[in-house]
Amino acid sequence: MNEKLLNNLVCPVTNTQLEWDKQQNRLVSREAKLAYPIQNGIPVLLPETGEKLED
């Protein structure tokens, strides 16, 4: 994941900054409590692909 690109990506639901979970290779929106997958190096930022995070 390109860290410069990461600084320009926001959650499609809340428009807040995303965090890169390097261990699970996904982007996390703390505010929306969703994790978006990264497939073949490309973030999939569709609201329906977000996996709900546990509290």
Beta strands, then each sheet from edge to edge (+ up, - down):
strand 1: 19-21
strand 2: 26-29
strand 3: 34-39
strand 4: 42-43
strand 5: 51-52
sheet 1: 1+ 2- 3+ 4-
sheet 2: 1+ 2- 3+ 5-
end
